Amino acid sequence: MPKTAPTGEPPDERIAPIDNLRGQALFGVLAVNLVTEFRVSIFQQFLPPSEPLSLLDRAAGVFVSQALELKAFALFSLLFGIGLAIQFERLSRGGQPFYWLARRLAVLLVFGLIHMLFIWNGDILAEYAVAGFLVLPFLRAPKWLLGAACAAALIVYVAAPLAHLIPWPDTATLQRHVADANRVYATGGFGEIWRFSLGELALLSSLHLFVFPRTVALFLLGVLIWRSGVLKDLSRFKPHLEIGAFVGIVFGAALTALPGAGGGIGTVVLALGYASAVLALTQFPKIGRALMVFAPIGKMAFTSYVMQSLVFGAIFFGWGLGLFGQLGAAQGLLIGVLVYVGQIVFSAWWLGRFGYGPLEWLWRTLMYGTKQPMRV
């Protein structure tokens, strides 16, 4: 083990447009998680509607499913891959980058398992940690190999062979499970909810297996994008970003309307279009300054993500307000917007006094094995 641990990047060395983009991606993740998982059972979307929806609820549902679902997670995964590449480059200056990144991912895996087992079973942190370990060997690979591995992972994703490793229940079984979820999550105490959520992990694992190859592919694509140099000189690549935004959004939206493999690839293309659009807009001075409101929550994305689980658990689960299954999609989305705005304000306040978010600080401290500076 190295005797001297390196330190994480100082707060003033972070790349603001990436934090900005991560903050906006986090809203998409929040909205999808809230509307499709915290508000109702995640498995309800695989059943036909039991009653007619209001116009507002239909509009909110269409917005989340068409504009955000899978796209927001794709963008978040892409940014995680970019973060891995940035960390690898910085840690390479001091030597042994693989060792320190392995420690970083191991700590994330522990956090993810705690989050999954004791707070909310919809966790993505553990999946990201496992995917990160698979991507580690490619961080020093040539660009052609990164591209080939990314393409291979995407092919596995659209072919979806991993999803069939765990049998998917029939409609009657899903209906019984959703009915049980509506009862337990809405009225159960912490212990009953905890036991039920652990029982759901077997079903949830098939969904994770389905999306896992795409997560790996996007991590690899994020590394490739960082290597390209675009993010190191956004002003120079502004015309390319504008073209990428137009092509990504137009063709991505068209592809997502297609069934099967086309739709799967479309979510990735659309996410790239979103990212290109936001990064291009940051190069316009007035718009860029306005968009900086998202940077603080992007810097504290880890803390904000876990905080959302705690807040939404208190709102929807029986040990809190018990609103599970009682609110429409529009009401749920409104709650999400209010929570997100509150997190933006809190993140700006916190980072005005401290260099890192609370969980970001703990993550760095455990990774490096030495207490990291906290105060600004």
C-alpha positions in Angstrom: 0.0 0.0 0.0 1.4 3.5 -0.9 2.7 5.4 2.1 1.5 8.7 0.9 -2.1 9.2 -0.3 -2.8 11.7 -3.0 -5.6 14.2 -2.4 -8.8 14.8 -4.4 -9.1 17.7 -6.8 -9.5 21.0 -5.0 -13.0 22.5 -5.4 -11.6 25.3 -7.6 -10.1 22.8 -10.1 -13.5 21.3 -10.9 -14.9 21.8 -14.4 -18.0 24.0 -13.9 -19.9 23.0 -17.1 -19.7 19.3 -16.1 -21.0 20.0 -12.6 -23.7 22.1 -14.3 -24.7 19.2 -16.6 -24.6 16.7 -13.7 -26.9 18.9 -11.7 -29.5 19.0 -14.5 -29.2 15.3 -15.1 -29.9 14.8 -11.4 -33.3 16.4 -11.9 -34.1 13.9 -14.6 -33.1 11.0 -12.3 -35.2 12.5 -9.4 -38.3 12.9 -11.6 -38.1 9.4 -13.0 -37.5 7.8 -9.6 -40.2 9.8 -8.0 -43.0 9.3 -10.6 -42.3 5.7 -11.4 -40.9 4.2 -8.1 -41.4 6.2 -4.9 -45.0 7.3 -5.8 -46.1 3.9 -6.9 -44.6 0.4 -7.3 -42.0 0.3 -10.1 -43.8 -2.8 -11.4 -47.1 -0.9 -12.0 -45.8 0.4 -15.3 -45.7 -3.1 -16.6 -49.5 -3.5 -16.0 -52.4 -2.0 -17.9 -53.9 1.1 -16.3 -56.5 0.2 -13.7 -58.4 3.5 -14.0 -58.5 6.4 -16.4 -55.9 9.1 -15.7 -56.5 12.9 -15.6 -55.2 15.1 -18.4 -52.5 16.5 -16.1 -51.4 13.0 -15.0 -51.2 11.7 -18.5 -49.1 14.8 -19.5 -46.8 14.3 -16.6 -46.4 10.6 -17.3 -45.7 11.2 -21.0 -43.1 13.9 -20.2 -41.3 11.7 -17.8 -41.4 8.6 -20.0 -40.6 10.3 -23.3 -38.2 13.1 -22.3 -36.5 11.7 -19.2 -36.8 8.0 -18.5 -33.7 6.1 -19.5 -32.2 9.4 -21.1 -31.5 11.0 -17.7 -29.9 7.8 -16.4 -27.9 7.5 -19.7 -26.6 11.1 -19.2 -25.8 10.4 -15.5 -23.9 7.2 -16.5 -22.0 9.1 -19.2 -21.0 11.8 -16.7 -19.8 9.0 -14.3 -17.5 7.7 -17.0 -16.2 11.2 -17.6 -15.5 11.5 -13.9 -13.6 8.2 -13.9 -11.4 9.5 -16.7 -10.8 12.8 -15.0 -9.9 11.0 -11.7 -7.6 8.6 -13.5 -5.7 11.5 -15.3 -5.2 13.4 -12.1 -4.2 10.4 -10.0 -1.8 9.3 -12.7 0.4 12.3 -11.8 1.1 10.8 -8.4 1.3 7.2 -9.4 -0.8 4.1 -8.9 -4.1 5.5 -10.3 -5.7 2.0 -10.6 -5.1 1.3 -6.9 -6.7 4.6 -5.7 -9.6 4.3 -8.2 -10.3 0.7 -7.0 -10.5 2.1 -3.5 -12.8 4.8 -4.6 -15.1 2.3 -6.3 -15.0 -0.1 -3.3 -16.1 2.7 -1.0 -18.9 3.6 -3.5 -20.0 -0.1 -3.5 -20.3 0.0 0.3 -22.3 3.2 0.2 -24.5 1.7 -2.5 -25.2 -1.5 -0.6 -26.1 0.5 2.6 -28.4 2.7 0.5 -30.0 -0.3 -1.3 -30.5 -2.5 1.8 -31.5 0.0 4.4 -32.8 3.2 2.7 -34.2 2.4 -0.8 -33.9 -0.7 -3.0 -33.9 1.3 -6.2 -30.2 2.3 -5.7 -27.9 2.7 -8.7 -24.7 3.4 -6.8 -23.8 -0.3 -6.3 -24.4 -0.9 -10.0 -22.1 2.0 -10.9 -19.4 0.7 -8.6 -19.5 -2.8 -10.2 -19.6 -1.3 -13.7 -16.7 1.0 -12.8 -14.5 -2.0 -11.8 -15.1 -3.5 -15.3 -14.2 -0.3 -16.9 -11.0 0.3 -14.9 -8.7 -1.8 -17.2 -9.8 0.3 -20.2 -8.7 3.6 -18.7 -5.3 3.3 -20.2 -6.5 1.5 -23.4 -6.1 3.1 -26.8 -9.1 5.0 -28.3 -9.9 2.3 -30.8 -10.2 -0.3 -28.1 -12.4 2.0 -26.0 -14.6 2.5 -29.0 -14.8 -1.2 -29.8 -15.6 -2.2 -26.2 -18.3 0.5 -26.0 -19.9 -0.8 -29.2 -19.8 -4.4 -28.0 -21.5 -3.4 -24.7 -24.2 -1.5 -26.6 -24.8 -4.6 -28.8 -25.2 -6.7 -25.7 -27.6 -4.1 -24.3 -29.9 -4.0 -27.4 -29.8 -7.7 -27.7 -30.8 -7.9 -24.0 -29.5 -11.5 -23.3 -28.8 -10.7 -19.7 -32.4 -9.8 -18.9 -33.4 -13.3 -19.6 -31.2 -14.9 -17.0 -33.9 -14.2 -14.4 -37.5 -15.2 -15.3 -39.9 -12.3 -15.5 -43.2 -12.9 -13.6 -46.6 -13.2 -15.5 -49.2 -10.5 -15.3 -51.2 -12.1 -12.4 -48.1 -12.4 -10.3 -47.2 -8.8 -11.0 -50.7 -7.7 -10.1 -50.5 -9.5 -6.7 -47.1 -8.0 -6.1 -48.2 -4.4 -6.9 -51.3 -4.9 -4.6 -48.9 -6.0 -1.8 -46.6 -3.1 -2.4 -49.5 -0.6 -2.2 -50.5 -2.0 1.2 -47.0 -2.4 2.7 -45.3 0.8 1.5 -48.4 2.9 2.4 -49.2 1.6 5.8 -46.3 -0.6 7.0 -43.8 0.3 9.7 -40.1 0.5 9.0 -39.5 -3.2 9.7 -42.3 -4.4 7.5 -41.2 -2.1 4.7 -37.6 -3.1 5.0 -38.4 -6.8 4.7 -40.7 -6.3 1.7 -38.1 -4.1 0.0 -35.5 -6.9 0.4 -37.9 -9.3 -1.1 -38.2 -7.1 -4.2 -34.5 -7.2 -4.9 -34.8 -10.5 -6.9 -37.3 -8.8 -9.3 -35.3 -5.6 -9.4 -32.2 -7.5 -10.3 -33.6 -8.4 -13.8 -34.1 -4.7 -14.5 -30.5 -4.0 -13.4 -29.2 -6.8 -15.6 -31.1 -5.4 -18.5 -29.5 -2.0 -18.3 -26.1 -3.0 -17.0 -24.4 -3.4 -20.4 -25.6 0.1 -21.4 -24.1 1.5 -18.1 -20.7 -0.1 -19.0 -21.0 1.2 -22.6 -21.7 4.8 -21.4 -18.9 4.7 -18.9 -16.5 3.7 -21.7 -18.0 6.4 -24.0 -17.5 9.0 -21.2 -13.8 8.0 -21.0 -13.6 8.4 -24.8 -15.2 11.8 -24.7 -12.8 13.0 -22.1 -9.9 11.7 -24.1 -11.2 13.6 -27.2 -10.4 16.9 -25.5 -13.8 18.5 -26.2 -14.5 19.1 -22.5 -11.1 20.7 -21.9 -11.8 23.4 -24.5 -15.5 23.9 -24.9 -15.2 27.3 -26.6 -13.1 25.8 -29.4 -15.6 23.0 -30.0 -18.7 25.1 -29.7 -19.8 24.6 -33.3 -19.3 20.9 -33.0 -21.5 20.9 -29.9 -24.2 22.8 -31.6 -24.3 20.3 -34.5 -24.2 17.4 -32.0 -27.1 18.9 -30.1 -29.2 19.2 -33.2 -28.4 15.7 -34.6 -28.6 14.0 -31.2 -32.0 15.5 -30.2 -33.6 15.1 -33.6 -32.4 11.7 -34.5 -32.4 10.5 -30.9 -36.1 11.4 -30.5 -36.8 9.7 -33.8 -35.0 6.5 -32.8 -36.7 6.3 -29.4 -40.0 6.1 -31.2 -38.9 2.9 -32.8 -39.5 -0.5 -31.1 -36.7 -2.8 -30.0 -33.1 -2.0 -30.6 -33.7 1.3 -32.3 -35.4 2.7 -29.2 -32.6 1.4 -27.0 -29.9 3.2 -29.1 -32.2 6.2 -29.3 -32.0 6.9 -25.6 -28.2 7.0 -25.8 -28.2 9.3 -28.8 -30.8 11.6 -27.2 -28.8 11.8 -24.0 -25.7 12.8 -26.1 -27.9 15.5 -27.7 -29.0 16.8 -24.4 -25.4 17.0 -23.1 -24.2 18.7 -26.3 -27.0 21.3 -26.1 -26.3 22.2 -22.4 -22.6 22.4 -23.0 -23.0 24.5 -26.0 -25.4 26.9 -24.2 -22.8 27.4 -21.4 -20.6 29.0 -24.0 -23.0 31.9 -24.4 -22.1 34.3 -21.5 -25.6 35.3 -20.3 -27.0 31.8 -20.7 -23.9 30.3 -19.2 -24.2 32.5 -16.1 -27.9 31.6 -15.7 -27.2 27.9 -16.0 -24.6 28.1 -13.2 -27.4 27.8 -10.7 -27.2 24.0 -11.4 -23.5 23.7 -10.6 -23.7 23.5 -6.8 -26.1 20.6 -6.8 -24.0 19.0 -9.5 -21.0 19.2 -7.2 -23.1 17.6 -4.4 -24.8 15.0 -6.6 -23.9 12.1 -4.4 -25.3 13.8 -1.2 -28.3 15.1 -3.1 -29.1 11.6 -4.6 -29.1 9.9 -1.1 -31.0 12.9 0.4 -33.8 12.5 -2.2 -34.2 8.9 -1.1 -34.6 9.9 2.6 -37.0 12.8 1.8 -39.2 10.8 -0.6 -39.2 7.8 1.8 -40.5 10.2 4.5 -43.2 11.5 2.2 -44.5 8.2 0.6 -43.7 5.3 3.0 -45.8 4.2 6.0 -43.1 5.2 8.5 -43.6 8.8 7.2 -46.6 10.4 5.7 -47.7 7.2 3.9 -48.7 8.8 0.6 -47.6 5.8 -1.5 -50.1 5.1 -4.2 -52.3 8.1 -3.4 -50.9 10.8 -5.6 -51.1 11.2 -9.4 -48.0 11.7 -11.6 -48.5 15.5 -11.8 -48.7 15.9 -8.1 -45.7 13.7 -7.6 -43.7 15.7 -10.2 -44.6 18.9 -8.5 -43.3 17.6 -5.2 -40.1 16.6 -7.1 -39.7 20.1 -8.5 -40.1 21.6 -5.0 -37.6 19.2 -3.5 -35.1 19.8 -6.3 -35.3 23.6 -5.9 -34.8 23.2 -2.2 -31.7 21.1 -2.9 -30.3 23.8 -5.2 -30.7 26.4 -2.5 -29.2 24.1 0.2 -26.3 23.1 -2.1 -25.4 26.7 -2.8 -25.6 27.5 0.9 -23.5 24.5 1.9 -20.7 25.0 -0.7 -20.5 28.7 0.3 -19.1 27.3 3.6 -17.6 23.9 2.8 -15.4 22.6 0.0 -17.5 19.4 -0.5 -20.9 17.9 0.2 -21.1 15.8 3.3 -21.1 12.4 1.5 -18.6 13.6 -1.0 -16.2 14.5 1.8 -16.7 11.2 3.5 -16.2 9.4 0.2 -12.9 11.1 -0.3 -11.8 10.6 3.3 -12.5 6.9 3.2 -10.9 6.5 -0.3 -7.6 8.2 0.7 -7.6 7.0 4.2 -6.8 10.4 5.6 -9.2 13.2 6.7 -9.8 15.6 3.9 -10.1 19.4 4.4 -13.7 20.4 4.6 -13.8 24.1 5.2 -13.5 26.5 2.3 
